[in-house]
């Protein structure tokens, strides 16, 4: 199983899981999986992690700063089909109707340069039966953003998506115990 993880999941991991990981079971597991590329962190996600919540993710997961642990996505380009879906399926229709052509092009270019778009493009390029995108986003309300959230986009693209708790549940090596 290969996992591509987003910024929200790494932030949740650092904020809500690792502080309670007293025996470092989860921490060691995540580190090993990232270093072995079973859990993939792309460059755009890493960049977001440096700026979100005062860089707490890169401060706690120090090994992320090693280039060998980050997958470069600058060479991954969208196909014409992806562009078509971007303009017709990925966009929130009510928002698109309020935008001028120039505003729409600007939003589209911003989205194409975002971590979400790079996650999708990487996943499509490396698609296999057991590739999973991990995100803490939900399909619900989009806060007036021009493009739909990752779970909705994954559904459109037929990509598997899970939350961090759902991912952790898949691994038998991780057991949480209470005293």
C-alpha positions in Angstrom: 0.0 0.0 0.0 1.3 3.5 -0.9 0.0 6.6 0.8 0.2 10.2 -0.3 -0.4 12.4 2.6 -1.6 16.0 2.7 -0.8 19.0 4.9 -3.9 18.7 7.1 -3.1 15.1 8.0 0.5 15.9 8.9 -0.7 18.8 11.0 -3.3 16.5 12.8 -0.6 13.9 13.3 1.7 16.4 15.0 -1.0 18.2 17.0 -3.4 15.4 18.1 -1.6 12.1 17.9 2.1 12.4 18.6 1.7 14.3 21.9 0.1 11.1 23.3 2.5 8.7 21.7 4.6 8.2 24.9 6.3 5.1 23.7 7.1 6.6 20.3 5.4 3.7 18.5 3.5 5.9 16.0 6.3 8.4 15.7 8.8 5.7 14.7 6.3 4.0 12.4 5.6 7.2 10.5 9.3 8.0 10.2 10.1 4.5 8.8 7.2 4.7 6.4 8.2 8.1 5.1 11.8 7.2 4.7 10.8 4.0 2.8 8.4 5.9 0.6 5.4 3.9 1.8 4.1 7.3 3.0 4.8 9.9 0.4 5.2 13.6 1.2 5.4 15.7 -1.9 7.3 19.0 -2.2 4.2 21.2 -2.2 2.9 19.6 1.0 6.3 20.1 2.6 6.4 23.7 1.6 2.9 24.3 3.1 4.0 22.5 6.3 6.8 25.1 6.7 4.3 27.9 6.9 1.2 26.5 8.5 0.9 26.8 12.3 4.3 28.3 12.6 6.0 25.3 11.0 5.1 22.9 13.8 5.1 19.9 11.4 8.7 20.4 10.2 9.8 21.2 13.7 8.4 18.0 15.1 9.1 15.8 12.0 12.6 17.0 11.5 13.5 14.2 9.1 11.1 15.8 6.5 13.8 18.4 5.8 16.0 15.7 4.2 15.5 15.9 0.5 15.4 12.1 0.2 12.1 12.1 2.1 10.3 14.6 -0.2 9.0 13.7 -3.7 9.5 16.4 -6.3 6.4 17.2 -8.4 7.6 20.1 -10.6 7.8 17.8 -13.7 4.2 16.4 -13.3 2.0 18.2 -15.7 -1.8 18.0 -16.1 -3.3 16.2 -19.0 -5.9 17.8 -21.3 -8.5 15.6 -19.6 -7.5 17.0 -16.2 -7.8 20.5 -17.5 -11.3 19.7 -18.8 -12.3 18.3 -15.4 -10.7 21.3 -13.7 -12.9 23.7 -15.7 -16.1 21.7 -15.5 -16.1 19.3 -12.6 -13.6 20.5 -10.0 -14.9 24.1 -9.9 -17.8 25.1 -7.6 -20.4 26.2 -10.1 -21.9 28.9 -8.0 -18.5 30.5 -7.5 -17.5 30.1 -11.1 -20.6 32.0 -12.2 -19.5 35.0 -10.1 -16.0 35.2 -11.5 -14.8 37.1 -14.6 -12.8 35.1 -17.1 -9.6 36.7 -15.8 -10.5 35.9 -12.2 -11.3 32.3 -13.1 -8.0 31.9 -14.9 -6.1 33.3 -11.9 -8.0 30.9 -9.5 -7.3 28.0 -11.9 -3.6 28.8 -12.1 -3.5 29.1 -8.2 -5.2 25.7 -7.9 -2.8 24.1 -10.4 0.1 25.3 -8.3 -1.4 24.1 -5.0 -0.5 21.1 -2.9 -4.0 19.6 -3.6 -3.6 19.7 -7.4 0.0 18.3 -7.1 -1.3 15.5 -4.8 -4.0 14.6 -7.4 -1.6 14.8 -10.3 1.0 12.6 -8.5 -1.7 10.1 -7.6 -3.0 9.9 -11.1 0.5 9.4 -12.5 1.3 6.7 -9.9 -2.1 5.2 -9.7 -2.3 1.6 -8.7 -4.9 -0.5 -6.8 -3.5 0.3 -3.4 -2.6 4.0 -3.7 -4.4 6.1 -1.0 -4.6 9.9 -0.5 -4.8 10.7 3.2 -6.6 14.0 4.1 -8.5 15.4 7.1 -10.6 17.4 4.7 -14.3 16.6 4.3 -16.5 16.9 1.3 -18.8 19.3 3.2 -18.9 23.1 2.9 -16.2 24.7 0.9 -16.0 28.1 2.5 -16.5 29.9 -0.8 -13.4 28.4 -2.3 -13.4 28.2 -6.1 -12.5 24.5 -6.2 -13.9 21.5 -4.4 -12.1 19.8 -1.6 -9.8 16.7 -1.9 -12.4 14.1 -1.0 -14.8 15.3 -3.7 -12.0 15.6 -6.3 -10.8 12.1 -5.4 -14.3 10.8 -6.0 -14.5 12.4 -9.4 -11.0 11.0 -10.3 -11.8 7.6 -8.8 -8.9 7.8 -6.3 -9.0 6.2 -2.9 -9.1 8.6 0.0 -8.9 8.0 3.7 -8.6 10.0 6.9 -5.6 9.7 9.2 -7.5 7.5 11.7 -8.7 5.2 8.9 -5.1 4.9 7.7 -3.7 4.1 11.2 -6.4 1.4 11.5 -5.1 -0.4 8.4 -1.7 -1.0 10.1 -1.5 -3.9 12.5 1.9 -2.7 13.8 0.2 0.3 15.5 -1.6 -0.5 18.7 -2.8 2.0 21.2 -3.0 0.9 24.8 -4.5 2.6 27.9 -3.2 1.9 31.4 
